[in-house]
Structures are given as C-alpha cells and as structure tokens.
Amino acid sequence: MVYVVMDLEWNSVYGPKIRGYLNEIIEIGAVMLDVQYRELSHFSVLLRSRLSGGRLQTHVREMTNISRRELERGLTYDQAISAFRRWLGHEEHVICTWGDGDIRVMLANARYFTGGRGLNYVQRYLDLQAYFQQKLQTSRAQQVGLAAAGEMLGLNIEDYPFHRALGDSRFAADILRKLSQDADFLGFAKDCTPDFYAELEYKPRLISDINNPLVDPAKLYYICRPCGRPAKQLTEWRFASRGFQALFRCEHCGQLVKANVAFKKLYSAVEIRRSAKVLEEGEGQTEG
C-alpha cells in the first residue's frame, strides 16, 4: 500500500467540443508515500496545451510563473497521463488531493480528450481537505484552504513553494503526516467505482418548488433562539434568497424573525440549511 498525494495546475480555456470552458491541465505533481508517510518518489510534468496554444490566463501565469516556452516543451495530455500511470505502478494505492477540485478536473480532461468516463488508473481516492475538516471539526459551511490548514497545524508556509503542483503536493503530504492515523485515514478513502464518478460529476441543485416531494414539510419551522421554543408562523413560505422564507414571532419573548430553510439536492441525500434574521417591528410585514 502506498499513498499518493497529488496536485494539478490548470488553465481555463474554451473547448469547442463542449461549447464551453474547460480547466485544461498544464501541470501534474505528486509524491508517493509509504505507510509510515516517508516519501518514496515524486512525479512532476508540464503539459503542452491542445486548446490555448500555450497562452495562459494572466492570473495563472502570475501565480505559477510557468512560461509559454516551458509549456511548449511539455508533454501532450496522452503522454503525461501514460507517464503518470507508469509511475503509479501496480501497487495498491490511495490518491489524495486537497479538495475534490483536482480529481474533477482530471475527470473532465479525460472525458474531453479521450472520451473516458472514469480514471481507470485510480483505485481509491481521499479528499484531504474534507479529512482535515472532519479531524479538526471545522465548520462545513466554509472550506479551509491549503495554506490556512498548514498554519493551523503549525507548519511554516514560508518553507514551501506554493502554486506549483509538486510543491503543493509536498505541503499537503506534510499536512497528512500531521493528521493521520492509519485506521481512520484509510476508512475515509473511497473506492473509485462507477457510482463514485457519478456522484463526483453530479451537480447539486437548490430546490425551489415547495411542492417537490424532496421538501419535507416537517422541516419547515423556526425555533426561537433566545427561548428555545417553537415560534408562531405569520406568513406562508415562499422561495427567495436561495431558500424558503417565512416570518415568525415568538409568543414568549415577542421576537420577530425572518426564517430561511434551504433544501439542496445532493447525489444521494438532501442537505438542509437554516438561517434567520431578527427584524425590527414593521420590517418585512408586507412579505408573504
């Protein structure tokens, strides 16, 4: 068993086949670790663009310092992926990235350039960002960036070359070393089955029709925060500001509140998020 921590750099370009924009991979970097998290080897390659002619978006060029001449000397997409597969070898492995953005980009590039619907060289996958946030019990409402996570764990970010794929991979690997215990780490990994890729490509959507069977009427309520008691609903629910809204008044303390309950359809579940705004008397009284 080996752990492969990888990172991509990409450039957003227009893809004629999809009549839209594709985050085309321009660099792949990765480090391979043994089960004691010791680095066994590393992988680093630049990719020659098929779509942009080597032109990089300004912010990508400034962030990475990758030049057009360097990209022109890079490998083609097919050559780079073949080299990465050879480097992975045949040993059982878990691919790790910071957030699932990179594996989504890998999947989109594979689909665009080869017509593939999966990454048959990836056996198991782990989202290090999600693993970090679960371990440290940070809020799921806001994702923690790579540098911020390192600082939270006491790493000196000045020691790392950010915004290049290999450097970011080594930084993420050091975060993994700080966090991991084999039992919970491997338990967090997912097998890369067709269902895994289907979930990865699924686009969550807000539900705006209150009559949708996925909207549970029993979840449409408001509990007064100061009193901890159910408040009285004053208006009908209506969809606004990315959720269903209604006015409530607590019959105990008199507080007037605009409650918001948002239902988001995920691949295999419905996520419910609540928020509320305390109103002054007369504010929002005409809503409903």
C-alpha positions as CSV (number, residue, x, y, z in Angstrom):
1,M,0.0,0.0,0.0
2,V,1.2,3.5,-0.9
3,Y,-0.3,6.9,-0.5
4,V,-0.1,9.3,-3.5
5,V,-0.6,13.0,-2.7
6,M,-1.1,14.9,-5.9
7,D,-1.9,18.4,-7.2
8,L,-2.7,20.0,-10.5
9,E,-2.3,23.4,-12.1
10,W,-4.8,24.2,-14.8
11,N,-5.8,27.0,-17.2
12,S,-9.4,27.7,-18.1
13,V,-9.8,27.7,-21.9
14,Y,-12.7,27.4,-24.4
15,G,-13.3,23.8,-25.5
16,P,-15.1,23.7,-28.9
17,K,-16.3,20.1,-28.3
18,I,-18.3,21.1,-25.2
19,R,-19.0,24.7,-26.4
20,G,-17.9,25.9,-23.0
21,Y,-14.8,26.3,-20.8
22,L,-12.5,23.5,-19.7
23,N,-9.9,23.7,-16.9
24,E,-7.1,22.2,-19.1
25,I,-4.4,20.6,-17.0
26,I,-1.0,22.3,-17.5
27,E,1.0,20.6,-14.7
28,I,0.8,17.4,-12.6
29,G,2.8,17.0,-9.4
30,A,2.7,14.1,-6.9
31,V,4.6,12.5,-4.1
32,M,4.4,8.8,-3.2
33,L,4.5,7.9,0.5
34,D,4.8,4.5,2.2
35,V,2.6,3.6,5.1
36,Q,4.9,5.5,7.5
37,Y,4.4,8.6,5.3
38,R,8.0,8.6,4.1
39,E,8.5,9.9,0.6
40,L,9.4,7.1,-1.8
41,S,9.4,9.1,-5.0
42,H,7.9,12.1,-6.8
43,F,6.4,12.9,-10.1
44,S,6.4,16.3,-11.9
45,V,5.5,17.1,-15.5
46,L,4.3,20.1,-17.6
47,L,1.6,19.5,-20.3
48,R,1.5,21.1,-23.7
49,S,-1.9,22.7,-24.2
50,R,-4.1,21.4,-27.0
51,L,-6.6,24.3,-26.7
52,S,-4.8,27.5,-25.8
53,G,-1.7,27.4,-28.0
54,G,0.3,27.9,-24.8
55,R,-1.4,31.1,-23.8
56,L,-2.1,31.3,-20.1
57,Q,-4.7,33.4,-18.3
58,T,-2.9,36.3,-16.6
59,H,-3.6,35.2,-13.0
60,V,-2.4,31.6,-13.8
61,R,0.8,32.9,-15.4
62,E,1.5,35.3,-12.5
63,M,0.6,32.7,-9.8
64,T,2.6,29.8,-11.2
65,N,5.4,31.6,-13.1
66,I,5.1,29.0,-15.8
67,S,6.2,30.4,-19.2
68,R,4.7,29.8,-22.6
69,R,8.1,28.4,-23.7
70,E,8.1,25.9,-20.8
71,L,4.6,24.7,-21.8
72,E,5.6,24.3,-25.5
73,R,8.3,21.8,-24.3
74,G,5.8,19.9,-22.2
75,L,4.3,16.5,-22.8
76,T,1.0,16.0,-24.6
77,Y,-2.0,15.0,-22.4
78,D,-1.7,11.4,-23.5
79,Q,2.0,11.3,-22.9
80,A,1.6,12.8,-19.4
81,I,-1.1,10.5,-18.3
82,S,0.8,7.5,-19.6
83,A,3.9,8.6,-17.7
84,F,1.8,9.1,-14.5
85,R,0.3,5.7,-14.8
86,R,3.7,4.1,-15.2
87,W,4.9,6.0,-12.2
88,L,2.0,4.8,-10.1
89,G,2.9,1.2,-11.0
90,H,0.8,-1.8,-9.9
91,E,1.0,-1.4,-6.1
92,E,-2.3,-0.8,-4.2
93,H,-2.6,2.9,-3.7
94,V,-4.8,5.8,-2.4
95,I,-4.8,9.0,-4.4
96,C,-5.2,12.1,-2.2
97,T,-5.9,15.7,-3.3
98,W,-6.7,18.9,-1.3
99,G,-10.4,19.2,-2.0
100,D,-12.1,17.3,-4.8
101,G,-11.5,20.0,-7.4
102,D,-8.4,18.3,-8.9
103,I,-10.0,14.9,-9.4
104,R,-13.0,16.6,-11.0
105,V,-10.6,18.4,-13.4
106,M,-8.8,15.1,-14.1
107,L,-12.2,13.5,-14.9
108,A,-13.3,16.4,-17.2
109,N,-9.9,16.3,-19.1
110,A,-10.2,12.6,-19.5
111,R,-13.7,12.9,-20.9
112,Y,-12.8,15.7,-23.2
113,F,-9.5,14.3,-24.6
114,T,-10.2,10.6,-24.6
115,G,-14.0,10.1,-24.1
116,G,-13.3,8.3,-20.9
117,R,-16.0,8.2,-18.1
118,G,-13.6,7.4,-15.3
119,L,-10.0,7.2,-14.3
120,N,-9.2,3.5,-14.5
121,Y,-5.7,4.0,-13.1
122,V,-7.1,5.4,-9.8
123,Q,-8.0,2.7,-7.3
124,R,-9.1,4.6,-4.2
125,Y,-9.5,8.3,-3.5
126,L,-9.4,10.5,-0.5
127,D,-10.3,14.2,-0.2
128,L,-7.6,15.6,2.2
129,Q,-9.5,18.8,2.8
130,A,-12.6,17.0,3.9
131,Y,-10.5,14.7,6.0
132,F,-8.7,17.7,7.7
133,Q,-12.0,19.4,8.4
134,Q,-13.5,16.3,9.9
135,K,-10.5,15.7,12.1
136,L,-10.3,19.3,13.3
137,Q,-14.1,19.7,13.5
138,T,-14.1,22.9,11.4
139,S,-17.3,24.3,10.0
140,R,-18.5,22.6,6.9
141,A,-20.0,25.9,5.7
142,Q,-16.6,27.2,4.8
143,Q,-13.7,25.3,3.2
144,V,-10.2,25.6,4.7
145,G,-7.5,26.4,2.1
146,L,-4.2,24.5,1.9
147,A,-2.1,27.3,3.4
148,A,-4.5,28.1,6.2
149,A,-4.7,24.4,7.1
150,G,-0.9,24.2,7.3
151,E,-0.8,27.2,9.6
152,M,-3.4,25.7,11.9
153,L,-1.2,22.6,12.2
154,G,2.0,24.7,12.9
155,L,3.7,24.4,9.5
156,N,5.8,27.3,8.3
157,I,4.3,28.2,5.0
158,E,7.4,30.2,4.1
159,D,9.3,26.9,3.6
160,Y,7.1,25.8,0.7
161,P,6.8,26.9,-3.0
162,F,3.1,27.4,-3.4
163,H,1.2,27.3,-6.7
164,R,3.3,24.7,-8.3
165,A,2.0,21.2,-8.4
166,L,4.9,19.4,-6.8
167,G,5.3,22.0,-4.1
168,D,1.7,22.0,-3.2
169,S,1.7,18.1,-3.1
170,R,4.6,18.1,-0.7
171,F,2.8,20.6,1.5
172,A,-0.4,18.6,1.5
173,A,1.7,15.5,2.3
174,D,3.1,17.3,5.4
175,I,-0.4,18.1,6.5
176,L,-1.3,14.4,6.1
177,R,1.7,13.4,8.3
178,K,0.5,15.8,11.0
179,L,-3.1,14.5,10.9
180,S,-3.1,10.8,10.1
181,Q,-3.6,7.6,12.0
182,D,-3.9,4.7,9.6
183,A,-7.2,3.3,10.8
184,D,-9.3,6.5,10.3
185,F,-7.3,7.6,7.3
186,L,-7.9,4.5,5.2
187,G,-11.5,4.4,6.5
188,F,-12.1,7.8,4.9
189,A,-11.0,6.7,1.5
190,K,-13.5,5.8,-1.2
191,D,-13.3,3.1,-3.8
192,C,-13.4,4.6,-7.3
193,T,-16.4,2.7,-8.7
194,P,-18.7,4.0,-11.4
195,D,-21.1,5.2,-8.7
196,F,-18.2,7.2,-7.2
197,Y,-17.7,9.0,-10.5
198,A,-21.4,9.6,-11.0
199,E,-21.6,11.3,-7.6
200,L,-18.4,13.3,-8.3
201,E,-20.0,14.7,-11.5
202,Y,-23.4,15.3,-10.1
203,K,-24.2,19.0,-9.7
204,P,-26.1,19.8,-6.5
205,R,-29.1,22.0,-7.0
206,L,-31.3,24.1,-4.8
207,I,-35.0,23.0,-4.6
208,S,-37.2,26.0,-5.3
209,D,-40.6,24.3,-5.6
210,I,-42.2,23.8,-2.2
211,N,-44.4,21.0,-3.5
212,N,-41.3,19.0,-4.5
213,P,-41.5,15.6,-2.7
214,L,-38.0,16.1,-1.5
215,V,-39.2,19.1,0.6
216,D,-40.2,17.7,3.9
217,P,-42.9,19.9,5.4
218,A,-41.9,18.8,8.9
219,K,-38.6,20.7,8.4
220,L,-40.4,24.0,7.8
221,Y,-40.3,25.6,11.2
222,Y,-38.4,28.0,13.3
223,I,-37.2,27.6,16.9
224,C,-36.7,30.9,18.8
225,R,-33.0,31.1,19.6
226,P,-33.3,33.1,22.8
227,C,-36.2,30.9,24.2
228,G,-35.6,27.6,22.5
229,R,-39.4,27.3,21.8
230,P,-41.2,26.9,18.5
231,A,-42.3,30.3,17.1
232,K,-45.6,31.1,15.5
233,Q,-45.6,31.3,11.7
234,L,-47.1,34.5,10.4
235,T,-46.7,34.2,6.6
236,E,-46.7,31.4,4.0
237,W,-43.4,30.0,2.9
238,R,-42.0,31.4,-0.4
239,F,-38.8,30.9,-2.2
240,A,-36.3,33.8,-2.1
241,S,-32.6,34.3,-1.5
242,R,-31.8,30.6,-2.2
243,G,-34.2,29.2,0.3
244,F,-37.8,29.1,1.6
245,Q,-38.6,32.1,3.8
246,A,-41.4,33.0,6.2
247,L,-42.0,35.4,9.1
248,F,-42.2,34.0,12.6
249,R,-43.0,35.6,16.0
250,C,-42.1,34.0,19.3
251,E,-45.1,34.2,21.6
252,H,-42.9,34.0,24.6
253,C,-40.4,36.8,24.0
254,G,-42.1,38.6,21.1
255,Q,-39.1,38.4,18.8
256,L,-39.9,38.8,15.1
257,V,-37.8,36.8,12.7
258,K,-37.5,36.0,9.0
259,A,-36.5,32.3,8.8
260,N,-34.8,30.7,5.8
261,V,-34.8,27.0,5.2
262,A,-32.8,25.8,2.1
263,F,-33.1,22.4,0.6
264,K,-30.2,21.3,-1.6
265,K,-30.4,18.0,-3.6
266,L,-27.2,16.1,-3.4
267,Y,-26.4,12.9,-5.3
268,S,-27.9,10.6,-2.6
269,A,-29.3,12.9,0.0
270,V,-31.0,16.3,0.6
271,E,-29.0,18.8,2.6
272,I,-31.0,21.2,4.8
273,R,-29.5,24.6,6.0
274,R,-31.2,27.1,8.2
275,S,-30.6,30.8,8.8
276,A,-32.7,33.5,10.4
277,K,-32.7,37.3,10.6
278,V,-34.2,39.2,13.5
279,L,-36.4,42.0,12.3
280,E,-37.5,45.3,13.8
281,E,-41.2,45.9,14.3
282,G,-42.8,46.8,11.0
283,E,-39.9,45.3,8.9
284,G,-41.0,42.7,6.4
285,Q,-44.6,42.8,7.5
286,T,-45.9,43.1,3.9
287,E,-44.0,39.9,2.8
288,G,-45.8,36.7,2.3
